[in-house]
C-alpha cells in the first residue's frame, strides 16, 4: 500500500508503516529529523504538490493545530483569520482524492468548523503513561483499538519546557506522534 503521512517531520508514523512492509512517505515543509530510520522517504514541501503525479492508497495527516486547538481558545477572537486559514487547510486535506484518510488534531475548533471526530484516543491506551487527548477524523478506516493500556497517567504536553531543546522547538516536540499510536496505526490500518 502507498501511504502518505502529511505534515510529519519526525518520521515516526512513516517508519512504522515502512516496518510493516508498506511504501510510505512523510511530507512536511520542515526537513526530516536526522534520526529518522528512513529519511530518504521524506518529501519536503507543500503536501498538495505530491498529488499531482503520485497516487496514494492512504493518507494520515497531522495538520498544524496552533490556531485550532482548544488550548489556544483564549486567543481565537484575535486570530480569526489564522484560524480560518488553518481550518481551510484541514478541510482541503480531508477532501483529497484518497480512499482511506485519517486526520489527527487535538480537541478544538474542527469539531465545530468541520464535524465531530470519529474517535478520541489517549497515549495511555497505547503504552505511554501520558494524557493527550487526540481526535481522529476517519474516512474508510476503522477506529483504533487500544493496544496496551497503562496506569500512571499524567499530562506531559503542558509541562514541555519552552525554548529549543535538541534542535526542536516546544511546538515541534509537542507535535511528535507517540510511538505506540504510530505502531497501532500501522498494524491496524496497514
TILO-679024 format. One line per 4 residues: number of its first residue (from 1); their letters; for each residue x, y, z of C-alpha. Coordinates in steps of 0.2 Angstrom, whole numbers, plus 5000, padded with zeros to 4 digits. Each point is the difference from the previous one (the first is absolute). Last residue first. Layout:
TILO-679024
NUM) A) X/Y/Z | ... .
END
This chain:
TILO-679024
190) XXXX) 4990/4993/5036 | 4986/5008/5010 | 5002/4989/5016 | 5018/4997/5000 .
186) XXXX) 5006/5016/4993 | 4988/5011/5010 | 5004/4990/5016 | 5019/5003/4997 .
182) XXXX) 4997/5018/4998 | 4990/5001/5016 | 5013/4990/5010 | 5014/5012/4993 .
178) XXXX) 4992/5016/5006 | 4998/5012/4986 | 5011/5015/5001 | 4990/5017/5001 .
174) XXXX) 5005/5005/5017 | 5019/4999/4996 | 4997/5011/4985 | 4990/5013/5010 .
170) XXXX) 5013/5001/5013 | 5013/5003/4987 | 5012/4986/4994 | 5019/5001/4998 .
166) XXXX) 5004/4989/5015 | 4990/5012/5011 | 4994/5017/4994 | 4990/5010/5011 .
162) XXXX) 4985/4997/5012 | 5000/4984/5011 | 4986/4988/4997 | 4989/4999/5015 .
158) XXXX) 4984/5004/4991 | 5004/4985/4988 | 5003/4987/5014 | 4984/4998/5009 .
154) XXXX) 5000/4985/5011 | 4994/4982/5000 | 5009/4988/5011 | 4990/4985/4994 .
150) XXXX) 5002/4992/4983 | 4989/4993/4986 | 5009/4990/4987 | 4992/4998/4983 .
146) XXXX) 4985/5011/4999 | 4990/4997/4985 | 5000/5014/4987 | 4984/5003/4991 .
142) XXXX) 4998/4993/4983 | 5005/5009/4984 | 4990/5005/4985 | 5001/5018/5004 .
138) XXXX) 5005/5005/5018 | 5001/5015/5011 | 5011/4996/5015 | 5001/5011/5015 .
134) XXXX) 5014/5000/5012 | 4999/5002/5019 | 5017/5001/5007 | 5002/4990/5016 .
130) XXXX) 5017/4992/5004 | 5005/4983/5006 | 5004/4993/4983 | 4995/4982/4994 .
126) XXXX) 4986/5003/4988 | 4985/5004/5010 | 5011/5012/5011 | 5003/5010/4984 .
122) XXXX) 4982/5005/5000 | 4987/4998/4986 | 4985/5010/4994 | 4990/4992/4986 .
118) XXXX) 4989/5005/4985 | 5003/5018/5003 | 4985/5012/5000 | 4998/5010/4984 .
114) XXXX) 5009/5014/4990 | 4999/5017/5008 | 4993/4995/5017 | 5010/4984/5003 .
110) XXXX) 5014/5008/4991 | 5001/5014/5013 | 5009/4990/5013 | 5005/4983/5008 .
106) XXXX) 5017/4995/4993 | 5003/4996/4982 | 5002/4984/4989 | 4993/4998/4983 .
102) XXXX) 4998/4982/4994 | 4996/4996/4981 | 4996/4985/4990 | 4995/5001/4982 .
98) XXXX) 5010/5015/4995 | 4994/5014/4989 | 5003/5015/5012 | 4985/5007/5009 .
94) XXXX) 5006/4997/5018 | 5017/5009/4995 | 4990/5015/4994 | 4989/5000/5016 .
90) XXXX) 5016/5001/5011 | 5007/5014/4989 | 4984/5010/5000 | 5000/4998/5019 .
86) XXXX) 5018/5007/5002 | 4995/5015/4988 | 4984/5003/5010 | 5010/4999/5017 .
82) XXXX) 5013/5012/4993 | 4987/5013/4995 | 4991/4998/5017 | 5015/5003/5010 .
78) XXXX) 4994/5013/5012 | 4984/4991/5005 | 5009/4983/5001 | 5013/5006/5013 .
74) XXXX) 4992/4993/5015 | 4997/4984/4990 | 5018/4995/4999 | 4999/4984/5010 .
70) XXXX) 4984/4997/4990 | 5011/4996/4985 | 4996/5008/4983 | 5012/5015/4998 .
66) XXXX) 5016/4990/5005 | 4993/4983/4994 | 5012/4997/4985 | 4993/4986/4989 .
62) XXXX) 5005/4982/5005 | 4994/4990/4985 | 4999/4982/4997 | 4997/4996/4982 .
58) XXXX) 4996/4983/4992 | 5000/4992/4983 | 5011/5015/4992 | 5002/5004/4982 .
54) XXXX) 5015/5010/4994 | 5001/5014/4987 | 4990/5015/5005 | 4996/4993/5017 .
50) XXXX) 5018/5004/5007 | 4998/5018/4997 | 4986/5001/5013 | 5012/4996/5014 .
46) XXXX) 5010/5016/4997 | 5018/4996/5003 | 5013/4987/5006 | 4996/4983/4995 .
42) XXXX) 5007/4987/5012 | 5004/4982/4996 | 5019/5003/4999 | 4998/5003/5019 .
38) XXXX) 4996/4981/5003 | 5005/4997/5018 | 4998/5018/5005 | 5014/5006/5011 .
34) XXXX) 5004/5015/4989 | 4982/5007/5002 | 4993/5003/4983 | 5000/5017/4993 .
30) XXXX) 4986/5012/5004 | 4986/5005/4987 | 4994/4982/5003 | 4997/4984/4991 .
26) XXXX) 5002/4982/5007 | 5001/4986/4988 | 4995/4982/5001 | 5001/4985/4988 .
22) XXXX) 4994/4986/5012 | 5008/4985/5008 | 4995/5002/5018 | 5017/5008/5004 .
18) XXXX) 4996/5013/4987 | 4983/5004/5008 | 5009/5003/5017 | 5013/5010/4991 .
14) XXXX) 4987/5012/4993 | 4992/5002/5017 | 5016/5005/5009 | 5007/5010/4986 .
10) XXXX) 5003/5015/5010 | 4996/5013/4987 | 4981/4996/4998 | 4988/5011/4992 .
6) XXXX) 4993/4987/4988 | 5004/4981/5003 | 4997/4993/4982 | 4997/4982/4999 .
2) XX) 5002/4989/4984 | 4994/4982/5004 .
END
